[in-house]
Amino acid sequence: MFQSPLPLLAFLAWRAVGRGRNFAKFRGWGIGRLVLLTPCVTRCYLARGMQDALALRIMRRALELAMRGRGRTSPNPMVGAVLAKDGTIVGEGYHARVGGPHAEIVALDAAAEGARGATLYVTLEPCCHMGRTPPCTEAILRSGVAKVIAAVEDPNPAVCGQGIARLRDAGVAVEVGLCDAEARALNAAFFTWVTLGRPLGILKAGMSLDGKIATRTGDARWITGEPARRRAHQMRAEADAILIGVETALRDDPLLTAREAPAPRQPLRIVADSQARLPLRQQLARTACEVPTVVATTPGAPGDRVAALQAAGVEVLVVDGPGPRLDLKALAGALAKRDITSVLIEGGGTLHAAALEAGIVDRVALFVAPSSWGGGRRCPCWGASAPPPSRRPGD
Ligand SMILES: NC(=O)c1ccc[n+]([C@@H]2O[C@H](COP(=O)([O-])OP(=O)(O)OC[C@H]3O[C@@H](n4cnc5c(N)ncnc54)[C@H](OP(=O)(O)O)[C@@H]3O)[C@@H](O)[C@H]2O)c1
């Protein structure tokens, strides 16, 4: 893939020089060949380099297009596609929403007849199966596209190299791996969901310089400034779900919606609550009919609490596990089965520590305020908060 002709040409040049050195009578020939070959090598190398640079620029454009689907395509990946012929873009598109046409189809439609003989740059291997939409490979073959450059193979077992094989079998040249790392990073949630059977876990917290996520009185609001808040809301808008511990629900009474960012849909709000303690007066329960809300609990949760939450419109998800507390790993698996590909874990410290220990955290986003709150072992970013001095045993 993208092999340079340089080694071959360098070898020929070396042979030419070698002949000149070993056999005096060929010296003229050797030097002559070298003189002839040098501009040829340079031209080939430059042409190849320019071709690679162009391919890179076009694939980056396809990645840029893919990002336009952010927050709209889950559980599908974000995908962008560009059709180019003789260095000119003849069509482009992206997967705009789940159930909508795939990026390749949008680009092919935009290019129409221009697709014939063109190269298709696509950020993910084209699908070859009947999903919500027909297989893209067949549309590519019908269009007369000559070559496909895919950034990365689709990990979905229904595709997983078969799209590439179908195109190659039909005589289309296929290259895979250009901007592979960027394409994987773009769809980290999709890759995690498909390959690990759980959502991508993003732990997000606002904390002070000394690692506290709330003041010693337990107040966690306004830790960081306005830009951090906007970014946090953006992260919510891009996530499929938000997970908090029940103590955070009790102390902060949060709404957990993406209010300060354009959000095509609100993420599912989930409270880790082994005993279904979430009070009905909390905002999460009161707004459950407008924004989907789940209390993830254990089989040991009191039946009357479960019934009361359900009557208020809260979905109660009972997750079985070995201990008395909610099994976070099992919860992650249950969420993946519901097509949740990413979860923003928004605390508090007890839940953070448990999530890290359960191995369901892939990324950590910390917004650090330039202040120090002291308070000993109260409200750490990870780990249970020590009880206030007055409540310590023996006091
Ligand atoms: N600055 C920030 O970004 C930020 C964000 C969020 C919260 N906070 C602050 O953090 C503080 C609350 O933190 P916290 O540590 O006391 O409580 P927390 O982490 O919010 O909630 C802990 C509770 O979650 C429940 N839970 C369910 N499954 C669990 C599991 N597998 N492992 C551990 N816990 C599980 C437990 O109650 P059950 O046993 O009853 O299930 C546990 O007591 C508040 O002051 C809040 O303001 C700050």
The ligand as a Gaussian input file, in Angstrom:
#p B3LYP/6-31G(d) Opt

LIG

0 1
 N      -17.282000      18.003000      40.687000
 C      -17.871000      17.055000      40.024000
 O      -17.626000      16.897000      38.828000
 C      -18.859000      16.167000      40.717000
 C      -19.640000      15.306000      39.967000
 C      -20.520000      14.471000      40.631000
 C      -20.624000      14.502000      41.998000
 N      -19.887000      15.383000      42.704000
 C      -19.997000      15.415000      44.156000
 O      -19.657000      14.130000      44.670000
 C      -20.337000      13.966000      45.901000
 C      -20.984000      12.585000      45.911000
 O      -19.997000      11.621000      45.761000
 P      -20.041000      10.301000      46.619000
 O      -18.756000       9.631000      46.417000
 O      -20.447000      10.605000      47.997000
 O      -21.258000       9.467000      46.011000
 P      -21.576000       8.964000      44.525000
 O      -20.378000       8.403000      43.905000
 O      -22.335000      10.004000      43.790000
 O      -22.617000       7.817000      44.828000
 C      -22.174000       6.721000      45.543000
 C      -23.316000       5.768000      45.686000
 O      -23.559000       5.114000      44.451000
 C      -24.190000       3.888000      44.741000
 N      -23.622000       2.809000      43.968000
 C      -24.304000       1.981000      43.162000
 N      -23.531000       1.058000      42.656000
 C      -22.295000       1.276000      43.120000
 C      -21.078000       0.599000      42.955000
 N      -20.961000      -0.465000      42.170000
 N      -20.016000       1.086000      43.582000
 C      -20.094000       2.165000      44.339000
 N      -21.226000       2.852000      44.543000
 C      -22.348000       2.401000      43.952000
 C      -23.934000       3.588000      46.217000
 O      -25.148000       3.693000      46.907000
 P      -26.005000       2.355000      47.079000
 O      -25.128000       1.384000      47.801000
 O      -27.203000       2.753000      47.807000
 O      -26.278000       1.890000      45.705000
 C      -22.989000       4.683000      46.652000
 O      -23.187000       5.085000      47.975000
 C      -21.340000      15.061000      46.009000
 O      -20.907000      16.014000      46.955000
 C      -21.376000      15.634000      44.635000
 O      -21.695000      17.021000      44.708000
 C      -19.001000      16.218000      42.094000

